[in-house]
Each structure stands twice: as C-alpha cells, then as structure tokens.
Amino acid sequence: MSEVFTRRLGGSQVEQLTRAIELAARSGRIDARLTDVGRQAARGRGRVARLAAAVTDLLQALASTQDRERHRVNAAVQVLREPLTAVKAHVQVLNQVPDLPPQARAALLADLGSEVTRLSVELDALAATVGHPAPSGQRR
C-alpha cells in the first residue's frame, strides 16, 4: 500500500517533505504548515515522522519569534511617533512665526532639543533590541 501511496504522490515521503520545506523557505511563510504528505508522515512512526514533527515545531517556533518581533517593532513605532509629532509641530511653529519673541523661540528650541534627544534614546533602545549598538560618537 505504501508503494501505491508513494507513486500517487510522485515521490517518497522524504521527497515530499523536502518539497514542503523548500516551499516554506522560498515563500518566506514560516508559519506555513507542512503539506498533507508531511502531516501524514508526522502522524506515523520512524525517522520521516520525527523529521516532519521537528520541522513543524521549528516552523511554529520561528512563526512565534516573528510575531514577537512584529509586536516589538509596532510598539517601538508607537513610542517614536509622539516625539516625532512634537518635533514636527515645533519646526512648523518656528517656520511659520519668524518674528517669535526670543524667550518663546528659546523655549521651542529647548523643547525641540529634548524631543530629539528622546528620539535618539528610543532609536538606540530599538537598535539594541535587534543587535545594532549606537555608533560610538552618538552614545551618551
């Protein structure tokens, strides 16, 4: 019976499993489930079943890691939006009101400086989470 099953599917379970893994790698869909052959092999016993189960576990672990990273990036984007919005508003005021009183201009520039520092700190923290330290000339 397994010979008929193998012929109907056009190759051995290992070949079918390999194709499913290659497809997941090419498509970048690490959350992709194994094909029916892989799932059927995973239900069985022996080396192919263990391999299919291990690959399924690996793909699920990678998908979980990808989801966590996506959430981190989304959170970082939200954190960065606030100081960036403040910077835009301050620059807009400075451009639209050229004869701003010196005290008001100084206060805006001070706020602008602190928002830029805040952006820099947040970007450094984000870079550190992905393994890219800040350039040595920009560290505080």
Disulfide bonds with the S-S distance in Angstrom:
none
